[in-house]
Amino acid sequence: MAFVLYGYAENPRTRVARIVAAAQGIPVELVKVIPRRDIGRHLLIDKFPLSNGKTPALETPGIKLTETISIALYLAKCKKKPTTLLGNGSPEQEAEIVSWMSWANQELIGTLARWYLPLVPNFSRPAPQNKPQIERGKADSLAMLDVLEDLMNNKTHLVGNEMTIADVFVAIVLARALEWVLDSAWRKRHPNCMKHFEMVTAWRPVREVVPEFPFTNVESACLTHYDGD
């Protein structure tokens, strides 16, 4: 039985899992599940009750997993070939990498999604178009990314001197915001973030999974109206 990943190609968390698998040389079959469009959601819940209908989820001959960090760590430790995905092997670097993964998976994507997710069309379970919440999400996102810009000054990688899952996770989460809300003006003001993003997205395993990353030139506006207007 091959490894089977339940998710969809544009989803940041699914992308991270697929990139780690590509870096390790692990073939993974992607079964399309888009919960917000009610595509495969009930199948996902039936197979993975703890998923609460959220992607990704991984099914292997030996284990079934939900939660992105768990999946990424499992794939990184399936030693098909040597990589630096978890750093230099020290507990200190691995802990720092997991810390970045957790930050990207909880703080960064959660904050950015409050800004960009209401702008994504064609969801049967859309995020609410609530103006105060979107504006708060925007302000919090910009503040968080300013901190990241400062932290990346004079740094190439987030942990150590090689590509790790920390780099992949942060860049892939940022990609979704670059597609919808982080416009050309923002990119010019954040050269450190963009240098790191371009380095990560030029990496072969990333290109195998996501050949192109679209950018918006102008911050996307709300689709139609705000709830309550």
N, C-alpha and C positions, 0 to 999 in steps of 0.2 A: 504494500500500500504506500503510495506516495504521500508526501506531506501536503495537506490541503489547508489553504488559508481562506477564511471567509471574510470578505470585505469588498472594497471597490477601488479601482485604480487611482482615483483622484483623492482618496481619503488620506490625510497625512499619516495617521497611525498605521494604516495598512501599508503605505509606502515604506515606512521605516522597517517594518517586519520583512517586506520583500527585499529591501536593499541589504539587510543583514544576511538574509538567505543567499542572495547573489554573491556577496563578499565571501561567504563560506562555501560556495559551490553546491548549494543544496537546491535541487529542483523542487519548486513549489507550485502546485495547481491553485489558481485563484478562482474561487466560486463567488460570483457577484452577489453581494448583499448590500443593499442601500437602504438602511432603516428609515431614513426620512422620506423616502419615496415608496415605502412599503414593498420593496423588492427583496424577497428572501428573508424578511424579518421573522416570520413565524418558524421557518426552517431553522434559523439561527437559535431562537429561543428553545425550540424542541431539542436541539443537539447540545446546547450550552445554556442551561437554565440560569447560571450565574451571570451571563452576559447582559441580562436586562435588555436584550435587543441591540446591543452596541458592538461595533466592530473595532478591531479584528478579533478573530478566534482561530485557533490552530488545532488541527486534528492530525495526529501522527500514529504510526503503529503502536507506540508505547504510551502516549499521553494525549489528553485533550486540555487545551489551555485557553483562558481568556486573559484580558488585560495586556496592553502593549508591552509594558516593561518586562513582564514575565516571559512573553513570547520572544522578545528581542534577546533577552539574556539566555534563554534556552537555545535559540538558534546560534548565538555567538559561541556557545560552549559545545556545540556539536562539531568537534574538531575535524572537519573535513579537510581543512588546510589552515596553515598558520596565518593569523591576522593580528592586528593590534587593536581590534574592536573594543577590547576591555583593558587596553593600556599595556603596560610593561609586565604584567603579572603580579604586581604588588597589591596587597589589600588596600593600600592608600589610594592608588590610582583607580582601582575598580570602584571604591567607595565614592570617589570624586565624580567618576563617570556616571554612576547611578544617581548621584545627587543632581547632576545636570539633566539626566533623562527625566527624573521626577519633576524638576522645575519646568522643563519644556512640555511635559505631558499634562501637568496640572495647571501651573501658574500661567505659562505663556500661551498655550493654546486656548485655555479657558478664558483668558482676558481678551485675546485677539478675536475669538469667536463671538464675543458679545458685540463687537464692532462689525465684523464682516459677514457673519452667518446670516443675519436678516437680509442681506443683499443677494444671497445666492438663490436663483430662481428655480421653479419647478419642483419644489418639495411638497409632498402631500402632508408632511408634518413640519411646516415651516417654523422658523424661529420668529418670535413676536416682533412686529414693527413698532417698537415702543421708543419714541424719540429720546426721553431722558436716559433710558437704559443704554441706547446706542451711543449717545454722546458721552456717557460715563465710561462705557467700554473703550471708546476712542481715546479719551483723555488718559485712562489707565494704561492702555496699550502703548501710547506714545511715551509716557513716562518710563514704563518698563523697558522699552527699546532704547531709550536714551541711556539707561543704566548699562544695558548690554553693549552699546557703542563704546562707552567709557571702559568697560572691562576688556574689550577686544583691542584696545590700543596697544600696539607693539606686540600683539600675540598672533600667531598663525593658527594654532589649535587650542581648543578649550582646555584640554588636559594633556600634558606631556608634549611630545614633538611629533606625534603620528596621528593619523586619522582614527578616531574612535566613534562609538555609537553616540557619544555626547555631541560631537560635531554634526553627525547625520541628523539626529533628532531636532536640534535647534534649527538647522538650515531648512529641513523639510517642513517644519511648522511655520517658519517664516515665509516659505514659498506660497502658502495659501493666502496670506495677507498681501504679499506682493502681487498676487493675481487680481485682488479685488480692491484694496484700499491704500496700500503703500505706494504712492505715485512717484513720478520722476523727481519731483522736488524733494520728497523724503529720501529717496535713494542718494541724491547728491549730498544731502546733509549727513549721511551715515556711511561714510566710506569704509569704516572698519567692518560694519555688519555686512556690507556688500562684498568686500574682499573675501571675507570668510565664506559667505554664501556661494560666491563664484568658484572658490577652491573646492568646496564640498560637491557642488553640482557638476564639476568637471571630472570627478572621480568615476572610474569605469563602472563599478557596481551601481552607482546612482544613475548613470546614463543608460545602463541596461534596463532599469526599471522605469525611469522617467526621462525619455530622450529630450524633451523640451519643457521649459518652464515659462509660461506666459506672464508678462508684466502688464500692469495697467499704467497708463500715462497720466490718467486723471482719477482721483479718488471716486469710486462708484457712489452714486446717489441711491437713496432708498427706492425700492421698486415701484411702489404705488402710493401708499399712504401709511401713516402711523396708526397703530391701534389706539382708539380713543379719540382720533381727530374727527 
